[in-house]
Amino acid sequence: MNKEWWKESVVYQVYPRSFNDSNGDGIGDIKGITERLDYLKELGIDVIWLSPVYKSPNDDNGYDISDYEDIMDDFGTMEDMDELLRESNKKGIKILMDLVVNHTSDEHKWFIEAKKSQDNPYRDYYIWRDPVNGEEPNDLRSTFSGSAWQYDEGSDQYYLHLFSKKQPDLNWENEEVRNKVYDMMNFWIDKGIGGFRMDVIELIGKIPDEKIKENGPKLHDYIKEMNKKTFGNKNLLTVGEAWCSNPEIARQYSNPDGSELSMIFQFEHILLDQQPGKEKWDLKPLELLDLKKALSRWQVELEGTGWNSLFWNNHDVPRIVSRWGNDKEYRVESAKMLATLLHGMKGTPYIYQGEELGMTNIRFENLNDYKDIETLNMYNERIEQGYKHEDIMQSIYTKGRDNARTPIQWDDSENAGFTTGEPWIKVNPNYKEINAKSQLNDENSIFNYYKKLIKIRKLNPIIVYGEYKLILEENKEIFAYTRTLENEKILVICNFTESETKFILDEQIEFKYREFLISNYDLDVNEPIDNIVLRPYEARIHKFVLN
């Protein structure tokens, strides 16, 4: 059992633009994060994953970087960043920087030079191709709709952009590019950060001519080289975003020999409510059996050979309580149930800002209130294709990225206490009922439930290191599993429905019942454990020891 600090940690993702505005300009900033460190310390988290704060023209909310060693004007200065690092370190909280190195902004000095001519020294930092029959080199598509090739009139060539045309892809086959990236990473490591979250890292090995985007043949060579030249011997947390991964690939990334990364984000469970082979906007209901199968596969297949990251939400996916819980009558119960399910599993849990308050998806009636480039591009493309406005809006309400990006609801004052100015994106109108201030002193709040789950993880090595086993595999209402470590076992039971449902244990637990660790309802401690009527969205964790 390889013990590591990052296996025992809980990570909290901050999306700076929407977290806390310290100067009243309507945009969250770095000083605003520093102001709220006590709140995060109270919650009990160990690491902040900071979405990009680098200099950026903000075409894709900071994921288009024009200078890796400077700070976006909206967010403050490098002095503010240094202060955040100092103050968070004092509180025992590490900072995880978002590393975006598949592409830069088209306003990065490298690309400005590269565009000047075909023989410019920076030309080969990016991926250029001649037109084919006067058109794009091939039919590769951008994630943000349309072709992945953009014509540059000045040099009569196309450059590759797997995202926005303002995000040209870097050429990772160029050793000079790789070394520049490693120098930049070491710049941040020397500042004392706790590691990196690596944006779309599986794309850096792409072969555009063969239309290979993810998991290109040199991908793992590049990551091993990066490891050696930067974080390899520094005991940092590194997590790669890998949408097209499977457990076999994940074992390479998170090999316990430490040659690549600590872990990856995989998205198999996140894709379960879209129609197979279609886009994320093409919706279908979640089947619980599919969720059990997907999450359990990763638990079982990485056992002893890799490490899981555990998450429901991030800045790219909708709010989990609106997605797979019930954000109306049972918002509190279902938010706690979903948290219990995830935090009882093996892996490093990630909490996305506002998740710990049970924040919900947003429904803007007016399309102009949405800010996300992906959403707006998709709307225009689908209108052209003949889709109905109402159907497109339903997809946006369900899956749009702005669901996760409305400001954190700190209190019930104007703009939810996020800003004294005009917020960059509208606040969810339910902030009067759902906010941090009302939850901090309420022992039954979602915030205090998350706080308790984090504490239980710290006090019980079985939750970090125990082996996972799914039970009641074919039950369509209950997700239940056990974790076992040495002479201890825990049983996690979650009712995924808004009805009462019977839990009957189908296997003998040869352990003496010791205690229940947590539940989102009041429990009768004398109730027999093997035959329970679960209330709507009820969740509980029981602990046993060997007789």
Helices and strands as residue ranges (DSSP letters): E 11-14, G 16-18, H 30-35, H 37-43, E 47-50, E 54-55, E 67-71, G 73-75, H 78-90, E 94-99, H 109-114, G 123-125, E 128-129, E 149-152, E 157-160, H 175-190, E 195-198, G 201-203, G 208-210, H 219-229, E 237-241, H 247-253, E 263-265, G 269-271, H 288-301, E 309-310, H 320-323, H 331-343, E 348-352, G 355-357, G 367-369, H 373-384, H 389-399, G 401-404, G 414-417, G 429-432, H 436-440, H 446-459, H 461-465, E 467-471, E 478-485, E 488-495, E 501-504, E 511-519, E 531-534, E 539-546
